[in-house]
Amino acid sequence: MHKRAHGQITVIDGKQGIEMVKFKDPFEKLERENERKRAMRRPLVAGNWKMNKVLTAVLEFALDLKKRIADVSDVEVLICPPFPFLGPLSRSLEDSTVKVGAQDVYWEENGAFTGSVSAQMLDSVGCSYVIVGHSERRHIFGDSSEEVNKKTGAVLASYMIPIVCVGEKLEEREEMRTEEVLREQITHSLAGFNSQEALKCVIAYEPVWAIGTGKTATAHQANDAHGFIRELLRELFNGEVCDRMRILYGGSVKPENVAELMREPDIDGVLVGGASLTVDSFEKLIRYKEAVAPETQ
């Protein structure tokens, strides 16, 4: 018997017949592809301590944390303390996998810039990451996206990883300008970098209206913004940058909502403020998968 496929029509011994075709779930392949891409992006839980703690509290925190999470290997952990504590914290965490990062940087290598800290200085005390363009730097200290761009370049030149922060204010969200603001900030903050340099960066989406206010973007709202950022990266660079760059969410993240946020496909980690200041809550954030698992079985 001769059988030749002809679209959904088959020809059997010269006679046409309709072949029943069983279609798979049209979203199944897409979901598998999204999971494959997400697997390339190791989750990052970063604590931004802002202007908090004294040295004794920093060292006690480090000693306690590294004991508690010694068994954690599938999540990258980062602490960004104030400048005076970078060296002591880095030394105290040398025998752990916890990384240390800075909260800001100046783009010049050295010179008469009183109160500023260069990327080389940060590298010399053990920093692996540097936060640039945090909303408080943008909106309290006036950092522009062009300055964020210079800081990002200085961090990359010192072989550290910049966490480039972007996000809209409440009035901008209410005016439906979220995507416009994100496009402006990301385009200018990453201007002039090639795709290989972009791949060394992390982006943190932090809606300004949700930072320290107790308000949190819903997981769906956050993922929508992350999805827009990811497609913008494809437009500005290429598909590899789109698929591989990690995008964190920051904005009143706490143990009670981290699992829901991290279930979203385009959220690759969190940049946490207040909830990173105590060992108990920070450990819960790091172990977010233990909260996710029962709900996804």
N, C-alpha and C positions, 0 to 999 in steps of 0.2 A: 504493500500500500504506500503510495507516494503522498507525503504530507508536507506542504510548504507554507510556512508562516507568511502572512500578508497583512501586516498591521494586526488588527483584531479579527481579521477574516482568515480562515484556513481553506485551502483547496485540497479536497480529498478525492482522488481518482477522478479529477476533472469536475467534481461537483463542489460548489461553494457551501460552506457551512459556517455557522457562528461558533467560535471557540470561546468558552467562558474563561475570562481572565480574572484571576484573583489579585487584586491590588493590595499592596501593603499600606499601612498607615503612612500618609504623605509626610508626616512630621517625624517619623521614626528615624529616617536617614539624617535629617537635619539635627535632631537631638544627639545622635551618635557623633556627628561631626563636631557639634558644640562641646560635647564632653571630651573629645579628643583634643580639641584646642585648649580647653580649660586645663587639662592635665599638664600642658606645657607651662602653665603659670603657677608656680609654687605659692601657696597662700602666705601672706605676710601680715602679722599682727604687730603693729607699731605703737608704742606708748610715747606720747608727747607730754612731758612733765611740765612744760611751760615754766613759769617762775615759782617753783615750789620746791620744798625740802631743804634740809641742811645736810652736811656731809655725813654725820653719823647715821641719819635716817637712810641715806643713799646706800651706804655700805651694808646696813642691816637688811635692806630690801634685796640687794643683790645676793647676799648669802642665802636668804630664805628662798628666793625665786629659783636659783639654779638647782637647789635640792629638790624643789617641788616638780620641776619640769624636766628633770634629767632623762626621763623616758620619752619625751616628745621629739620626734624626728621628722614629722610630715608637715610641720608649720614653721616658717621662719619667724623668729622673735627679735624685735628691735626695741631698744629704749633710747629716747632722746632727752637727756637731762639738760639743765642749764650749763653754760660753758665751764664754770669752775669745777664741775664734778666729772667732766669727760675723762680726764686721765685716771683719777681714782676708780671710777666705775669700770673703765676698760680693763684696768689691772685686776680688779676683783672678779671679773667675768672671763678671764683668760682661759680657765679650764672648763668653760661651758660653750654652748653653741649660740648663746644670746649675743646679738650684735649691738654695737653702740653707735649712735648718730648724733649729729648736732641739729639745733633748731634754726640756725641761720648761718650765713657766711657773707663775707665781703669779697668782691671779685678781683681786687688788686692783690698782687703777691706780697707786697710789703710797702712801707712808707708812712707818711705822716697822716694817719687816719685813726685818730684817737678813739678808743672804744671798739674798734673793729677787729675782726678775727678772719684770717685768710684760710683758704682751703688747705694750703700746705701745713698750717698750724694744726688744723683739725686732723689731717692725715697722720701727723706726727704723734698724736696722743691716742691713736687707735680707732678713729672713726671709720665706719664703713659706708654710712649714709649721711646725707644732709638734707634737711627740710628747706625748701625755698618757696617763697611766695605764700606762706601760710596766711590765712585771711586776716589774722591780727597784724601781721607785717604789712599786708596790703592796705588795710583800712584804718589802722591806728598809726602806723609809722610811715605810710605813704609809698610803699614799694610799688613801682609800676611794673607792668609786664616786661618792659624793656630792661629794667633792672633785674627782674627775675631771670631773664634770658642770660644776662652777664653772669649772674651767680651760678646758673646751671652749667654754663661753659667752664667756669672755674672749678666746679666740683668734678666734672668729667675729666678735665685736664689733670686732676690730682688722683684719678683712678678710684673715685668714690661714686656712689650712686645717688643722684639727686631725686628727691621726692617732690615733684612739682605740683603745688596745690592750686586748685581752681574752684570757683563756685560763685553763685549769684546771691545777692542780697534779697531780703523779703520783698521789697518794692519791685525789684526786677522780675522775681517769680510771678508776682501778682499782675505785672504788666505783660506776662507771657514772653519774657525776653531771656529765659534761661539759656536756650541754645545759642542765641546771639552773644550773650556774655561769655559762655564757654568757648565759642569759636574764637572770639577776640583774644581771650586770655591764653588759650592753647597755641593759637597761630603765632602770636607775638612771643610767648615764652619759649617756644621751640624753634623760632625762626633761625635759619642758617645752619641747622644741624642736619646731617645726613641720616639715612635710615639706620646705619650701624650705631651711630651715637644715640639716636632716639631709643633703640632697643636697650640701651643701658640705663634708661630713665624709668621711673615709676611716676604715675599720676595719682593724685589724691583728689577726689571730688568731695568738697566740703561745703554744702550750702550754708552760707553765712548765718542765715536765720535759724539754723539748727545747732549752732555751736554754743555750748554752755547755756542754752536756754531751756533745756528739758524737752524741747520739740525735736522730733526726729522725722526725717523724710520717711515715708513708708518704703518698705522693701521694693515695691513696684516703682515708686517715684525714683528711688535711687538707681535701680537697674535701668530705667529708661534713660536717665542722664548718662550712665556708664555706656549704654548701647550707642548713644549719640556720639560720645567721646571716641569710642572704638571705631565707628565708621568715619569720623573726622580724621583719625590717624591713618586710615586707609587712603583717604583723599590726600592728606598732606605727605604721606610717605609711601607705604605699600601694604599689601595684605599680610606680610610677615609681621610688621610692626603692629598692625591691627590685632592679629591673633595672639601675639606673644607678650605685648607690653602689659604689665600688671596695673590695674586701676583699683585703688583703695577707696573705701567710703569713710568719711569722717563727719561727725555731727551728732553729739549726744549718744554715742554708742555705749552700751552697757551690757552686762551679762544677760539681761532679760530680753534683749532684742538682737544680739549678735548672731544667733543661730538662724533666725529668719532672714536677716540680711545676707548671710553667707550661703544660703540656699540659692540665691539668685545667680544666674549663669554668668553675668558680666561683672560681678563683684568678687575681686580676688584677694581681699583682705580689708583691714580696718586701720585707720589712724585715730587713736583714742586719746582723749585728754583726761578728764577727771577720773574715769574708771580705771586708768592705768596707775593711779597713785597708791593703791593698796595692793598688797600681794594677793589677797584672796580674790578680788574682782579681776585682776589682771590674769591670774591663772585660769579663771573661768572663761575669759575671752580666748585665751590661747587654746583651751580645750573645747572650743565651740563644737567640734565634731561629735563629741560625746552627747551634746544636747541635740544635735541634728539627727543622729542615727536612728533613735526610736521612731521618729516621725517619717522617715523615708524608707523604712523597711517594707 
